[in-house]
Amino acid sequence: MDVLELYRIATERVPAYRRFLGERLGAVPAVATLEDFSILPFTDKGSYIKRYALEEICLDGTLRGKHVLCRSSGTSGKATYWPQLPEQERYVADYLLSDLEESFVVSVNPALVIVALGLGSWISGELTTWGLRNLGVQGGNITLVSPGLNMEETVEILETFSPRFAQTVIYTYPPFAKTLLDLAEQKGIPLKELRIAFRLAGEGYSEIFRSTLNRRMGRNEGDLSSVLSGYGATDFGSAGKETPLCAAIKRLLFENDLAEAVLGRREIPSLCQYDPGSHFLETDQEELVVSRYQAVPLVRYRTGDRGVLLGYDDLLGRLAAAGADPLALLEHRGISRETVRPLPFVLVWGRIDGGVTFFGANVLVSQVKEVFESDPELARLFTGDFSLRKTEDDRLDPVLEILVEPRHGVDPDLGAAARLVARGLEERSTEFATVRKTQGDKALPRLVRAPSGFFAGHHKIRYVS
């Protein structure tokens, strides 16, 4: 939907948005051009979504006609609910089918499809299951099973049913993909004979990680369609898709060490293509801002994600200037240029507030800060200065690492302190609590002593990712 039409709908049919504009600007301004639109005030969870009653931020000021409530974890453990319109979900089956057909030709080679995403309140798993179930009913080319985050059950399904299909596609989170392969290998399942592929959600991953999954599945390490992901959130749905072209671009950036030359940063971001007709994206000081028509219409809504937007010709031009041709790489890997859509790109480097995504759960700096300040024992042991990041161990398992500063004269047991931090995060995040339940001690934070003077010296940012 055109954003000018979105603005008209929001001002005419959303009570809270009219109030919001009146409180911020004194009136509801006329918006006739994109330039007018670009100076409207931003909205976010704190100043808009949580400030007004749920019905008031909905179309027509009512929950009537909103067929489902989706839940996202709040920053203080209190969930936010997002009503949905039927038309928000009607595209899902078509979106999933286009990917399954383009990458795996399921109309010719029927697939076993396993949803190993969080179900229940984790809407990505519920919505993916709904879309895939519809595909199975309509086309008969997939057989679906949805064990959720039960890894043992997922491996049992893999062992029992994958040999009966030409291919298996697993929807899950990056660290769970590796866990599944670990458990399957331990059981002696011949993974390389099963033609497995992954569709991942929730967090980014490195090209080393993609190569490792491909190798363990018996695929070429540089396969461009077997491991793909996307960009989205419960707030605004699926905003971007990691296409084979995106995978080819990331491959070239990684193999030729071109990230800094092409993007101006050494870190390779999550890279997806997006449809401007579905999500109108902007940036403000590198924070992604989304506008979208939905049950809770979003007008210039701050996502909290750090990123940039690049046009199709812009990014491919930058790559060409650096001597890289992703379209040629696609053809070399057996993917026709005809499948490429010249859509713009959204690049994401993580959260603005320094939070991280860990086993599919958002861990916010504000949550960690509150844990250290509110737990008497942690407050006794540590100064409260910390640095948060997600890293990987030598097995490529994710690690939630927190650099901490003990108080003068205190020698804390970092293992015991890590359990206190984990307990505090469980109390503040249903997502993290689920991760702890399913992953056990693999989800324990790793507390590391900061070098002497680390926070008092050159590190001006107190909380960083």
Secondary structure, 3 states (H helix, E strand, C coil): CCHHHHHHHHHHHCHHHHHHHHHHHCCCCCCCCHHHHCCCCCECHHHHHCCCCHHHHCHHHCCCCCCEEEEECCCCCCCEEEEECHHHHHHHHHHHHHHHHHHHCCCCCCEEEEECCCCCCCHHHHHHHHHHHHHHHHHCCEEEECCCCCHHHHHHHHHHHHHHCCEEEEEECHHHHHHHHHHHHHCCCCHHHCCEEEEECCCCCCHHHHHHHHHHCCCCCCCCCCEECEEEECCCEEEEECCHHHHHHHHHHHHCCCHHHHHCCCCCCEEEECCCCCCEEEEECCEEEEEECCCCCEEEEEEEEEEEEECHHHHHHHHHHCCCCHHHHHHHCCCCHHHCCCCCEEEEEEECCCCEEECCEEECHHHHHHHHHHCHHHHHHEEEEEEEEEEECCCCCEEEEEEEEECCCCCCCHHHHHHHHHHHHHHHCHHHHHHHHHHHHHHCCEEEECCCCCCCCCCCCCCCC
